[in-house]
């Protein structure tokens, strides 16, 4: 079933919702002027080259200098050099943003830089709806709750995501299906650390600083049926649900899934196949590993700003 996108733009915030297979797949909110710096293009100044990291630290006007890996650089920059760079990864914890000199833009950043002194912003980063639509290949519709936003978003789609052009429409929020109440209920589900599966299993999400652990529990189901058969059923159900939950919760980095142990290798392969088919709902998932004999599976999801919990805590004060 095709995805449907809903965009709500007001003076103080932007909200973006993606509905897939009749369920909420993504929910983003961003205050005006408080968005991500990913994609922003800057004229920066090299403040230090660190040979041990094979990288340079570049001042671009943020709180911390950005890190520019030099492995794929041609001529190595020196301290004090001016460079045009683009942010490709957010800073986190004590680290600054990750930079690249491989610039992706329709704007002539070099021409803009001629009149600037580093550090300076040359091209502003995309806002919430631009980043979110830019990650999607195709959707059935893009619904806005203000008429004025329709031509703006449609023109952006024509330039940056042609497959989405012509699909932008206006519909007052009171007429949205799903309704605002449906969306709020789904967000509340995404803020709960436990997810109950229809077949009797349960997922437990435990994000920590370095990774996210997901435990698959069969609950009481194994007491009623044969263990191996029930474990396979719960594992497959969990595999189909986990990508949606990761997208909804916006959990990035390394994810370790602890499935119920399966001794039969063929059954372990069935679970992995179900997981790899299900990741299509989430364009941010970059890699899925194999299952160990202990039922552990690693996957890698691209970090994409704050988590659902962080976004909605800020949005609700």
C-alpha positions in Angstrom: 0.0 0.0 0.0 1.3 3.4 -0.9 2.6 5.9 1.6 0.8 9.1 2.4 2.6 12.2 3.8 1.0 15.0 5.9 2.8 18.3 6.4 1.7 21.0 8.9 3.6 24.3 8.9 2.9 27.1 11.3 4.8 30.2 12.5 6.6 28.4 15.3 7.0 24.8 14.0 6.9 22.3 11.2 5.3 18.8 11.6 5.8 15.9 9.2 4.0 12.6 9.3 4.3 9.6 7.0 1.6 7.0 7.0 2.5 3.6 5.6 0.3 0.5 5.4 -2.4 2.3 7.4 0.0 3.0 10.3 2.2 5.9 11.3 5.8 5.2 10.1 7.4 8.5 10.8 6.6 11.6 12.9 8.9 14.6 13.0 8.5 18.0 14.6 10.9 20.9 14.4 10.7 24.4 15.9 11.3 27.3 13.5 15.0 28.1 13.3 15.9 25.0 15.4 16.5 22.5 12.7 19.4 20.2 11.7 22.5 21.6 10.1 22.9 18.5 7.8 23.2 19.7 4.2 24.3 23.2 5.1 27.2 24.5 3.0 29.8 26.7 4.7 33.0 28.6 3.9 35.2 27.3 6.6 38.7 27.8 7.9 41.1 25.0 8.8 42.2 25.5 12.4 44.2 22.3 12.8 45.3 19.3 10.8 45.5 16.1 13.0 47.7 13.5 11.3 46.8 10.8 13.8 43.2 11.0 12.7 44.0 11.8 9.0 41.5 14.7 9.4 41.3 18.4 9.7 39.3 20.5 12.2 37.4 23.2 10.4 35.8 26.3 11.9 32.4 26.9 10.3 30.7 29.1 12.9 29.1 26.5 15.1 29.8 25.8 18.7 32.4 23.3 17.9 34.7 22.9 14.8 33.7 20.3 12.3 35.8 17.2 11.4 36.8 16.8 7.8 38.3 13.4 7.0 41.2 13.7 4.6 41.4 10.2 3.3 39.7 11.0 0.0 41.1 14.6 -0.3 43.3 15.5 -3.2 45.6 18.3 -2.1 45.8 18.3 1.7 44.7 21.6 3.3 46.9 23.5 5.7 46.1 25.4 8.8 44.4 28.7 7.9 43.2 27.5 4.5 39.6 28.4 3.5 37.5 25.5 2.3 33.9 25.1 1.1 32.4 22.2 3.0 29.1 20.6 3.5 27.7 19.1 6.7 26.9 15.4 6.2 26.5 14.2 9.8 25.2 15.9 13.0 27.5 16.4 15.9 26.8 14.3 19.0 27.9 14.2 22.6 31.3 16.1 22.6 31.9 15.7 18.9 31.4 18.4 16.3 29.7 17.8 12.9 31.2 15.6 10.2 32.1 17.5 7.0 32.8 16.8 3.4 34.2 18.7 0.4 32.0 16.7 -2.0 29.3 19.4 -2.3 25.8 18.4 -3.4 23.7 21.4 -4.4 22.0 23.1 -7.3 23.4 26.5 -6.1 26.8 27.9 -7.2 28.4 27.9 -3.7 31.8 28.9 -5.1 30.3 32.1 -6.5 28.6 33.0 -3.2 31.9 32.3 -1.4 33.7 35.0 -3.3 32.1 37.8 -1.3 32.5 36.0 2.1 35.1 35.6 4.8 35.3 32.4 6.7 33.5 31.2 8.7 30.3 31.9 6.8 27.1 30.1 5.9 26.8 29.9 2.1 23.7 27.7 1.6 21.2 27.1 4.4 20.5 23.5 5.3 17.2 22.0 4.2 14.3 22.4 6.6 12.4 19.5 8.1 10.0 18.8 5.2 12.7 19.1 2.7 15.0 16.6 4.5 12.2 14.2 5.0 10.8 14.3 1.4 14.4 14.2 0.1 14.8 10.7 1.7 11.7 9.3 0.0 11.6 7.9 -3.5 7.9 7.9 -4.0 4.6 8.5 -2.1 1.0 8.5 -3.1 0.2 11.9 -1.8 1.6 14.9 0.1 -1.1 16.7 2.1 -0.7 20.2 3.4 -2.9 22.0 5.9 -2.3 25.4 4.3 -3.0 26.3 0.7 0.0 28.6 0.6 2.4 25.7 1.1 1.2 23.6 -1.8 3.0 25.5 -4.7 6.2 25.9 -2.5 6.5 22.2 -1.8 5.5 21.2 -5.3 8.1 23.4 -6.9 10.8 22.1 -4.5 9.7 18.5 -5.5 10.0 19.4 -9.2 13.6 20.5 -8.7 14.8 17.9 -6.1 12.4 14.9 -6.1 10.6 14.8 -9.5 8.9 11.5 -8.6 6.9 13.5 -6.0 5.9 16.4 -8.2 2.2 16.8 -8.8 1.3 14.9 -5.7 1.0 17.9 -3.3 -2.5 18.8 -2.3 -4.3 21.0 0.3 -6.7 19.5 2.8 -7.8 21.2 6.1 -6.4 19.4 9.1 -9.9 18.7 10.4 -10.5 16.5 7.3 -7.3 14.5 7.5 -7.5 10.7 7.6 -5.7 9.7 9.8 -6.9 12.4 12.2 -4.8 14.4 14.5 -6.1 12.2 17.3 -5.0 9.0 15.4 -1.5 10.5 15.0 -1.2 11.4 18.6 -2.2 7.9 19.7 0.5 6.4 17.3 3.1 8.8 18.7 2.2 7.8 22.3 2.8 4.2 21.2 6.2 5.2 19.9 7.2 6.7 23.2 6.5 3.5 25.1 9.5 1.2 25.6 7.3 -1.9 25.1 5.5 -2.9 22.0 2.9 -5.7 22.1 2.7 -7.9 19.0 -0.6 -9.3 17.9 0.5 -12.9 18.2 1.3 -12.6 21.9 5.0 -11.6 21.7 6.5 -8.4 23.0 9.4 -6.0 22.0 11.4 -4.1 24.6 13.4 -1.1 23.3 16.4 0.0 25.4 18.4 2.8 23.8 21.7 3.5 25.5 24.6 5.9 24.6 26.4 3.6 22.2 23.6 1.5 20.7 19.9 0.4 20.8 19.1 -3.0 22.2 15.8 -4.7 21.3 14.6 -7.8 23.1 12.1 -10.1 21.5 10.0 -11.9 24.1 7.5 -14.6 23.4 5.5 -13.7 26.5 3.0 -16.5 27.3 2.7 -17.8 23.8 5.2 -20.6 24.2 3.2 -22.2 27.0 0.3 -22.9 24.6 2.1 -24.2 21.5 5.3 -26.0 20.6 8.2 -23.8 21.5 10.1 -23.9 18.2 7.1 -23.2 16.1 5.9 -20.4 18.3 9.3 -18.9 18.6 9.6 -18.7 14.8 6.1 -17.1 14.5 6.9 -14.5 17.1 10.4 -13.8 15.6 8.9 -13.2 12.1 6.2 -11.0 13.5 8.9 -9.0 15.4 11.1 -8.8 12.3 8.3 -7.2 10.3 7.5 -4.7 13.1 11.0 -3.6 14.1 11.9 -1.5 11.0 8.7 0.5 11.4 9.4 1.1 15.1 12.9 2.2 14.4 11.7 4.7 11.8 8.9 5.9 14.1 11.2 6.3 17.1 14.0 7.7 14.9 16.6 5.6 16.6 20.0 5.7 14.8 23.4 4.0 14.9 24.0 0.4 15.8 20.9 -1.7 16.7 21.2 -5.1 18.3 18.1 -7.3 18.2 17.9 -10.3 20.6 15.5 -12.7 18.9 14.2 -15.8 20.6 16.7 -18.6 20.1 16.2 -20.9 17.1 18.3 -24.0 16.8 17.2 -24.7 13.2 19.3 -22.7 10.7 16.6 -22.6 8.1 14.2 -21.0 10.6 16.9 -18.4 11.5 17.2 -17.6 7.8 13.4 -17.2 7.5 13.6 -14.5 10.2 16.4 -12.6 8.5 14.6 -12.7 5.2 11.4 -11.3 6.9 13.6 -8.5 8.5 15.3 -7.6 5.2 12.0 -7.4 3.4 10.5 -5.2 6.1 13.3 -2.6 6.0 11.8 -1.2 2.9 9.6 0.9 5.1 12.6 2.8 6.5 15.0 4.4 4.0 17.5 5.1 6.8 18.4 1.5 7.4 21.7 0.9 5.7 22.8 -2.6 6.6 21.3 -5.8 8.2 23.6 -8.6 9.4 23.1 -12.3 9.8 21.7 -14.0 12.9 24.1 -15.7 15.4 23.3 -19.0 17.0 22.2 -17.0 20.1 19.6 -15.2 18.1 21.5 -11.8 17.9 21.2 -9.6 14.8 22.9 -6.3 14.2 21.7 -3.6 11.8 22.8 -0.1 11.1 20.4 2.8 10.8 21.6 6.2 9.7 21.3 8.9 12.4 18.7 11.5 11.4 18.4 14.1 14.1 16.8 13.8 17.5 14.8 10.7 18.5 11.0 10.8 18.6 11.1 11.2 22.4 13.5 14.1 22.2 11.5 15.9 19.5 8.2 15.6 21.2 9.6 16.5 24.7 10.9 19.8 23.2 7.7 20.4 21.1 5.5 20.0 24.2 7.7 22.2 26.4 
